């Protein structure tokens, strides 16, 4: 019995040891298959942090201008509503003014939607300049033993040791990358009429992002900003 028990203990220890060796062997092999967390790259790599900060400056400036315009529009609305209330004829006497005000609100909404699209397009153009460095980094990783590098989002399950995101970011950060964020106004249609402040060229389609990755989204503050609705005029007073 003692001999059998001793054998069982030895067998158990052997199984544990073999499992440990297999696990370690697996983890040593998995770096050849590198998985990249795209969102992590666009949020943490130095060059993308810089571009995200530049894009946020344009977004914040746009939101500040929009807040001023909305304040101005609210003042005009209050004035128009007071005039309607003071008029015996009510809304019927201010039909043209109401239509003009609603058209003005629509024009401002269009202008800021275009500006938001131009800022996003400028961000895509800027990030496209990083593509050669991304390809160069991927090639470096291939030379160092990686055989396949793919987006982590394309897998259903993977061992933690297959994640190559930190390695990729570290390698990309070591490269000297100088990228200029273009002024979104440069993408406005050159031939747009000078008397039409909202006439602008539709942004050209952004080039495909590097390594089929989606560019970091523009700060949520701009996306969350709802267009100002055309206010309803005060109801006409009953005679």
N, C-alpha and C positions, 0 to 999 in steps of 0.2 A: 504494500500500500504506500509505504513511504517512497518507494522508487517511482510508482505511478504518479503520485502527487508531485514529486520533483520534476517528472517529465512534463506534467501539465503546466507547471510554473514556467519551465524552460520554454515550452511551446508558446505560451501566452506572451512571454517576453519577446520571443522571436517574431511573433505576429505584429506586435507593437513596433518593434524595431524596423521591420520590413515596411510597415505602413508609413513610418516617419521618413524612411529613405525614399519611398515612392512619392510622398508629398513634396519633399525637398527637391527631388528630381523633376517633378512636374513644374514647380515654381522656377527652377533654373531654366527650364525649356520655354516657359510661357513668354518671357520678354521678346522672343522671336515673333510673337503675335502681339502687336501693340494696339491697344484700344485707346482712342482719344475721346475725352469728354469735351465736345466742341464748345459748349457754353462756358465751361471752366476756362478754356483757352482764351476766349474772347473777353472774359471778365478779369483774368489774372495776368495775362502776358503784358509786359510793360508797354509795348507798342500799341496794343488795343486799349489799354487804360488811358494812354495819352489821347488817342482818337476819341474815345468815349467822353473824356473830359472836354475836348474841343467841341464836340457835337452838343454837349449839354449847355455850353455857353451860348451857342446860337439859339437853342431851344428856350433857354431862360430869357434871353433878350427878346425873342418873339413873344413870349408869354407876357412880358412886361409891357410891350407895345400894345398887345391885345387888351390888356387890362385897362390901359389908358383910353383906348378907343371905345371899349364897352362903357366906361364911365361917361364918356362924352355922349354916346348914344342914349344912355339912360337919362342924361340931362335933357336931351332933345325930346325924348319920349314924354318926360314929365311936363315939359313946356307945352307939347302938343295936347296932352290929356287935359291940362288946365284950360287951354283955349277951347277945347270941345265942351267941357263942362260949363264954361261961361257963355257959350253960344246957345241961343234959343233953338237953333236948327240942329244942334248936335253934330253927329258925324257927317251928315249929308252936306254940311257946309265945308268940310275939310277932306273931301274924298281924294283930291289931288295930293294933299299933304300926307295923307295916310299911305297912299300908294308909293309916293316918293320915299317915305321913311322906310317902308318895308323893302324897297329895292336897295336902299342904302345898306340896310342890315344884311341883305343877301350878298351884296358886293363885298362887304367886310368879311363875311364868313368864307366866301370864295377865296379872297386874298390870303387869309390865314391857312386855309386848307392847302393852297398852293405853296405857301412858304414852308409849311410842315413837310410837304412832299419833297421840296427842294433840299431841305436840310437832310432828310433821310437819304436822298440820292447822293448828296455830297459825301455823306458818310460811307456809302457803298463805294464811291469812286476812290476815297482815301484808303479804305481797307483793301481795295484791289491792288494797291501799290505794294502791299505786304506779301502778295502771292509768291513772287520769286524767292523770298526768304523762307516762306513756308515750304516750298518745294525743295529748297536747298537743305532745310532742316530734316525733312523726311528722308532725303538722300543720305544725309549723314547718319541717321539712325539705321538705314539699310546697310550702310558700310560697317556699322558696329554690331551687326548680328540680327537685326529685325528682318523677318522675311515677309510679313504682312502687317500693314498698319491700316486700321479702319475705324470708323466712328463707333463709339461705344453704344450709341443709340440703335445701331443696326444689329445688336446681339440681344438675345433673350436672357442669357446668363453667362457670366464669366468669373473666373477666379480673380481675387483682388490683385494677384501678382501679374496679371495680364494688362493692368491699367498702366499705360505709358504717358499719361497726361502730364504728370509732374516732370518727367524726363524731357518731354517735348517742350514744355514751357521754359525749363532751365536752359535748354539748348538755344531756343529762339531768343531769350533774353540776352544771351552772350553776343549776339550779332549786332553790329552797328547798323541800326535801321533809322533812317531819317525820312519821315513821311509828313507832308504838308496837308492839312485839312483845307480843301478849297472853299472859297467864299460861295455859299449857296446862290448868291445873287449873280454869279458868273453864268449860271445855267438858265437865266431868264432869256427869253427870246429877244435877240438884238433888234429885231424889226418891230417890236411891240410899240403901238402908238403911245406917244408921250403923254397924251391926255387921258389915257386909261391906266390907272395905277394897278389894276388887277389883271390886266392882260399879260399872260406869261406863257412861255413855252412849256408844254408838258415835259416833265423830266424824261430824258432818254432812259431806256431800260438799262439798269445797272449791269455791268459785266458780271459774269458768273463769279461768285465768291471763291476765294482760294480753297482748293481741295474740296469743292462742293459743299463748303460750310456756309451756313446762313450768317450774315453779319449781325453783330450785336444790335439788339433793338434800340431804337431811340428811346431816351428816357421816358418813362411812363407818364410824366407830367404832361407831355404834349399830347399823347394819345388819349389821356383821360379828359382833356379839355373839350367840352362839348360846344359846338357852334352856338352862338347866341341866337335865340329864336326871335323872329319878328314879333314884337309885342303887339298885343291886341289893343286897339283904341278903346277908349271908354265908351260904354253903351250910350246911345242917344237918350236924352231926357224925354220922358213922356210929357206930352202937352196936357 
